[in-house]
Amino acid sequence: LPAIEAVLPEDIGDDLSPIGPFDQTLFDEVCGLLDKQLQAGDFEAGKTLKSHQHLFQQGLGIRYTLIQPLVDAFDFEQAQRVLRSHLQSQNSC
C-alpha cells in the first residue's frame, strides 16, 4: 500500500473535482457503512460505492480510483486496507 500511495499524483485534476458542497457527516456515515460491508465481504459494497460515487470521490480523492476497481474485483480485504489507510490519515469515520 505505501508503494502505491507513493506513486499517486498530488494533483488529481478536474476529473474528481467537487460536484457540490462536501457533506462530511454523510461521508462519515457512508464510509462507515462501506467499511462494515467490506469487512463482511458483502457484495452490497459495490452498490454503496456506486450509489455514493461523487461523495466518495470528494472524500477519498485519488484513492477512490484505487478502491473502486478492487471492489469490482471482489478484493474487499485490499479495498478495506486502502479505505482505512485514508481514513486514518484524515481522521474520518
Phi and psi restraints in degrees (value plus and minus 20) as a CYANA .aco file:
   2 PRO   PHI     -79.2   -39.2
   2 PRO   PSI     -55.1   -15.1
   3 ALA   PHI     -85.7   -45.7
   3 ALA   PSI     -58.5   -18.5
   4 ILE   PHI     -86.6   -46.6
   4 ILE   PSI     -66.9   -26.9
   5 GLU   PHI     -83.6   -43.6
   5 GLU   PSI     -50.9   -10.9
   6 ALA   PHI     -85.8   -45.8
   6 ALA   PSI     -48.3    -8.3
   7 VAL   PHI    -115.7   -75.7
   7 VAL   PSI     -21.9    18.1
   8 LEU   PHI     -90.7   -50.7
   8 LEU   PSI     115.8   155.8
   9 PRO   PHI     -90.1   -50.1
   9 PRO   PSI     127.0   167.0
  10 GLU   PHI     -91.6   -51.6
  10 GLU   PSI     -60.9   -20.9
  11 ASP   PHI    -112.8   -72.8
  11 ASP   PSI      97.6   137.6
  12 ILE   PHI    -113.1   -73.1
  12 ILE   PSI     -21.4    18.6
  13 GLY   PHI      53.8    93.8
  13 GLY   PSI    -181.7  -141.7
  14 ASP   PHI    -106.1   -66.1
  14 ASP   PSI     -33.2     6.8
  15 ASP   PHI     -80.2   -40.2
  15 ASP   PSI     -53.4   -13.4
  16 LEU   PHI    -135.2   -95.2
  16 LEU   PSI       6.2    46.2
  17 SER   PHI     -87.5   -47.5
  17 SER   PSI     130.6   170.6
  18 PRO   PHI     -78.5   -38.5
  18 PRO   PSI     119.6   159.6
  19 ILE   PHI    -104.8   -64.8
  19 ILE   PSI     -54.1   -14.1
  20 GLY   PHI    -178.9  -138.9
  20 GLY   PSI    -187.5  -147.5
  21 PRO   PHI     -83.9   -43.9
  21 PRO   PSI     121.5   161.5
  22 PHE   PHI    -102.4   -62.4
  22 PHE   PSI     110.5   150.5
  23 ASP   PHI    -123.7   -83.7
  23 ASP   PSI      76.3   116.3
  24 GLN   PHI     -81.5   -41.5
  24 GLN   PSI     -59.5   -19.5
  25 THR   PHI     -83.0   -43.0
  25 THR   PSI     -66.5   -26.5
  26 LEU   PHI     -84.9   -44.9
  26 LEU   PSI     -61.4   -21.4
  27 PHE   PHI     -78.7   -38.7
  27 PHE   PSI     -65.8   -25.8
  28 ASP   PHI     -79.4   -39.4
  28 ASP   PSI     -62.5   -22.5
  29 GLU   PHI     -85.5   -45.5
  29 GLU   PSI     -67.0   -27.0
  30 VAL   PHI     -91.4   -51.4
  30 VAL   PSI     -58.4   -18.4
  31 CYS   PHI     -93.3   -53.3
  31 CYS   PSI     -47.2    -7.2
  32 GLY   PHI     -84.0   -44.0
  32 GLY   PSI     -62.1   -22.1
  33 LEU   PHI     -82.9   -42.9
  33 LEU   PSI     -66.6   -26.6
  34 LEU   PHI     -80.3   -40.3
  34 LEU   PSI     -62.6   -22.6
  35 ASP   PHI     -78.9   -38.9
  35 ASP   PSI     -64.4   -24.4
  36 LYS   PHI     -83.8   -43.8
  36 LYS   PSI     -61.3   -21.3
  37 GLN   PHI     -85.0   -45.0
  37 GLN   PSI     -62.1   -22.1
  38 LEU   PHI     -84.1   -44.1
  38 LEU   PSI     -61.3   -21.3
  39 GLN   PHI     -79.8   -39.8
  39 GLN   PSI     -59.4   -19.4
  40 ALA   PHI    -104.8   -64.8
  40 ALA   PSI     -25.6    14.4
  41 GLY   PHI      47.8    87.8
  41 GLY   PSI      10.3    50.3
  42 ASP   PHI    -101.1   -61.1
  42 ASP   PSI     104.3   144.3
  43 PHE   PHI     -84.9   -44.9
  43 PHE   PSI     -34.9     5.1
  44 GLU   PHI     -85.7   -45.7
  44 GLU   PSI     -35.3     4.7
  45 ALA   PHI     -76.0   -36.0
  45 ALA   PSI     -58.8   -18.8
  46 GLY   PHI     -83.1   -43.1
  46 GLY   PSI     -61.4   -21.4
  47 LYS   PHI     -87.3   -47.3
  47 LYS   PSI     -60.9   -20.9
  48 THR   PHI     -81.9   -41.9
  48 THR   PSI     -65.3   -25.3
  49 LEU   PHI     -82.2   -42.2
  49 LEU   PSI     -62.5   -22.5
  50 LYS   PHI     -93.7   -53.7
  50 LYS   PSI     -59.0   -19.0
  51 SER   PHI     -92.2   -52.2
  51 SER   PSI     -39.1     0.9
  52 HIS   PHI    -140.4  -100.4
  52 HIS   PSI      13.0    53.0
  53 GLN   PHI     -72.8   -32.8
  53 GLN   PSI     -70.5   -30.5
  54 HIS   PHI     -85.0   -45.0
  54 HIS   PSI     -58.1   -18.1
  55 LEU   PHI     -84.7   -44.7
  55 LEU   PSI     -63.9   -23.9
  56 PHE   PHI     -86.0   -46.0
  56 PHE   PSI     -58.3   -18.3
  57 GLN   PHI     -82.1   -42.1
  57 GLN   PSI     -61.9   -21.9
  58 GLN   PHI     -87.0   -47.0
  58 GLN   PSI     -64.9   -24.9
  59 GLY   PHI     -98.6   -58.6
  59 GLY   PSI     -54.1   -14.1
  60 LEU   PHI    -119.5   -79.5
  60 LEU   PSI     -37.0     3.0
  61 GLY   PHI      40.5    80.5
  61 GLY   PSI    -154.9  -114.9
  62 ILE   PHI     -83.6   -43.6
  62 ILE   PSI     -44.4    -4.4
  63 ARG   PHI     -86.7   -46.7
  63 ARG   PSI     -40.5    -0.5
  64 TYR   PHI     -78.1   -38.1
  64 TYR   PSI     -58.8   -18.8
  65 THR   PHI     -90.6   -50.6
  65 THR   PSI     -34.4     5.6
  66 LEU   PHI    -108.6   -68.6
  66 LEU   PSI     -62.2   -22.2
  67 ILE   PHI     -90.6   -50.6
  67 ILE   PSI     -63.2   -23.2
  68 GLN   PHI     -76.9   -36.9
  68 GLN   PSI     -69.8   -29.8
  69 PRO   PHI     -87.3   -47.3
  69 PRO   PSI     -49.9    -9.9
  70 LEU   PHI     -85.6   -45.6
  70 LEU   PSI     -62.5   -22.5
  71 VAL   PHI     -85.0   -45.0
  71 VAL   PSI     -63.3   -23.3
  72 ASP   PHI     -80.4   -40.4
  72 ASP   PSI     -51.0   -11.0
  73 ALA   PHI    -110.4   -70.4
  73 ALA   PSI     -13.8    26.2
  74 PHE   PHI      42.3    82.3
  74 PHE   PSI       5.5    45.5
  75 ASP   PHI    -112.3   -72.3
  75 ASP   PSI      49.4    89.4
  76 PHE   PHI     -85.8   -45.8
  76 PHE   PSI     -53.7   -13.7
  77 GLU   PHI     -83.2   -43.2
  77 GLU   PSI     -67.7   -27.7
  78 GLN   PHI     -89.0   -49.0
  78 GLN   PSI     -58.5   -18.5
  79 ALA   PHI     -80.2   -40.2
  79 ALA   PSI     -61.3   -21.3
  80 GLN   PHI     -86.4   -46.4
  80 GLN   PSI     -56.7   -16.7
  81 ARG   PHI     -81.4   -41.4
  81 ARG   PSI     -64.3   -24.3
  82 VAL   PHI     -84.9   -44.9
  82 VAL   PSI     -65.1   -25.1
  83 LEU   PHI     -79.2   -39.2
  83 LEU   PSI     -70.2   -30.2
  84 ARG   PHI     -86.8   -46.8
  84 ARG   PSI     -55.6   -15.6
  85 SER   PHI     -80.6   -40.6
  85 SER   PSI     -65.1   -25.1
  86 HIS   PHI     -85.2   -45.2
  86 HIS   PSI     -66.2   -26.2
  87 LEU   PHI     -84.4   -44.4
  87 LEU   PSI     -57.8   -17.8
  88 GLN   PHI     -86.5   -46.5
  88 GLN   PSI     -56.6   -16.6
  89 SER   PHI     -92.4   -52.4
  89 SER   PSI     -44.3    -4.3
  90 GLN   PHI    -123.7   -83.7
  90 GLN   PSI     -27.4    12.6
  91 ASN   PHI      37.3    77.3
  91 ASN   PSI      18.0    58.0
  92 SER   PHI    -122.7   -82.7
  92 SER   PSI     142.0   182.0
